[in-house]
Amino acid sequence: MSDYDAIVIGAGHNGLTAAAVMARGGLRVLCLEKNHFIGGMSSTTELIRGYRFELAGSVQFPLPNEIYEDLGFDSCPIYEPEVQSASIGSAGEPPILLYSDPEKLLAHLGEVLGLDALMGMAEVAAWAEAPARAIGRFDVRKPPKSLDEMWACATNESEREAIRTAMFGSVMDVVDRFLPDREKHAQIRSMLSFLAVNSTYLGPYTPGSALCLAFALASPGDATMSKVKGGIGAMSDHVRLLFEHNGGELRRHVKVVKIVSSGGRVEGVALSDGEVVTAPVVVSNLDPTATFTQLLDRDELPEGFVRRIDAIDHRAAYFQMHFALDGLPEFSGPYEVLNEGELRRNVTLFGTAEQLQLDYEGCVRGRVPQSPSFNLQIPTLDDPDMAPSGKHAASSFAFYFPIGATHLEQTRLRDEMAERIVAKVAEFAPNFPEVIERQFNYPAYTYELMFGCTGGDFTHGLLQPEFMGPFRPGPRGWPDNEVPIEGLYLCGAGCHGGPGVTFIPGYNCGYAVLDSADSARS
C-alpha cells in the first residue's frame, strides 16, 4: 500500500487548490513545500521583522463563479478599492483615476479625456470579449478549444476579426483603432500597453501582444480585478485551511529532488534528505519545464514531448522592488491630489506606448530603460497591520529588465534599474528617497531561486498566442501530446486556465485526478 493516494509538489495557490479538491474528494493527500511560507508567488511574507509584502502577485483576477462558490471565496476578505490605480503620464497631465465603480469611472474619464476616449475604452473592452471566450478564459473543467473551435465560437465577422487580431496582431493594432490620438489619449494608451505586455516578452507594437490585453480585460460579468485584506496570501491561506480541514497533510521545508517512476507509471517522489514517499498519483505545481527537466530524466522522455517542453518561452523581463518606508511619498506639482485619502495606494508611472516599444527593443539588446515604466503600491494604506505602526510596506513592478546576461552583469543592471525606479518616483514625490529605510531589488532570476520557476517566469509560460489555448497544457499535457507517465499531473499556472491568480489550473487538475479515480473504480 502506498503512503498516500496523491502527492502535490509545491504549495502555491494552484497546488493547494488541487490538493484541497482531492482531499475533499476522499483521497489521502500530502502537499510538499520547500519554503517556510505557502502560496508561492501568491503569498504575503515577512521579509523584514514587522513588514509583510506581497512577494509577486498582488491582484486577484476575476474568478469563474463556479470556483468562487465551490471553494467558498465569499468568506475571503476580497474588496474593490474605490480607486484601482492612479495613472501618471509623461507630459505633466493630471493623473487619471481608475475608479472601481463604473459610473464614477465613466464620469471621470469623460471629464478628463472627453467622450471620444470614453467611447474608445468601451470599444476596447468589447473587443476583448471574443478572444477571451476563444481561449476559454473562464472555462472550468473543460479542455482548451482547438483552433477550429476557437474560430467557431465567434458569432459574427466583428468577433472573428477580434480573434484574428488577438492571435496575430499587436496591442497597438487594437489601441490605434479605438484610441488613435497619441497626445490626447496618451495616458490611456500607455496604461493599456503596459497591461498587455507585462506577462509577455513582447513590445506593445510587436505582433502577438494583443492576446494578453484580451486576457487582462476579460470579466465573467461585473467582476473586476480586486485586492485582498492581508495581501494576496490570504487567498492561499484560505485554500490551505480547506485542504487541512479535509484531512490533507502539508509539510514545509521539504524539497522534492526527483519524481520516481517505473514502467511508465509514477510511484512517488524522492526528497533531498533521501526519503522516498510513495503514491500512485503525483501532481506538480512547478512549471512544465522544471517538472520534466529537473525532476525527471529528460533522456527517458519521448523526443516529441521534450521538444514541446523546450519550446516554452520563460523570458521574464520584469523587475520587482520591495520597500520598508518610514513615511509616505509626498507628491508635488500637478500630482498633489494623490496625497488625498488613499490615492497613493497604487500609482502607475508609464512612458508612452511608443517609448515602451523602444524599452522592449533596448531590453532585447541588454539595456536598462532610461525611464522605466512601473507601478508603486502601498498596501499599508488599506492594511496598516502589514507594517509596524507609523511605517509602510511598498512594492513596485517594473518593465523591461534585460535578461540573459552573466551574473556579474545582472548585478550591475539590477542596481542600475533600481536607481532609475527610485529616481523616477522622486521626480513626482521628491521626498521618496528620504523615507526609504530598506529596499529589496528582485530581478526575475531572484524569483527563480526563491520559487523554482524557470527563468523566474511567474506565468510558467508567457501569455502569448503560441502558449495559450490548445498550446497550453492541461493536467495531463497537451491535446496532441499527453504526459508520457501514468499518474503524473500538472496543476501550475503554466496549464490551461492560467496564468495569473485564477485558481483554475489547480481546480481542473484536482478534479481530473478524482475523475480518473472514479473511472478506474467503475
Buried (B, 14 or more C-beta within 10 A) or exposed (E): EBEBBBBBBBBBBBBBBBBBBBBBBEBBBBBBBBBEBBBBBBBBBEBBEEBBBBBBBBBBBBBBEBBBEBBEBEEBEBEBBBBBBBBBBBEEBEBBBBBBEEEBBBEBBBEBBBEBBBBBBEBBBBBBBBBBBBBBBBBBBEBBBEEEBBBEBBEEEEBBBBBBBBBEBBBBBBBBBBBEBEEBBBBBBBBBBBBBBBBBBBBBBBBBBBBBBBBBBBBBEEBBBBBBBBBBBBBBBBBBEBBBEBEBBBEEEBEBEBBBBEEEEBBBBBBEEEEEBBBBBBBBBBBBBBBBBBBBEEEEBEEEBBEBBEEBBBBBBBBBBBBBBEBBBBBBEEBEEBBEEEBBBBBBBBBBBBBBBBBBBBBBEEBBBEBBBBBBBBBBBBBBEBBBEEBBBBBBBBBBBBBEBEEEEBEEBBEBBBEBBBEBBBBBBBBBEEBBEEBBBBBBBBBBEBBBBBBBBBBBBBBBBBBBBBBBBBBBBBBEBBBBBBBBBBBBBBBBBBBBBBBBBBBBBBBBBBEBBEEEEE
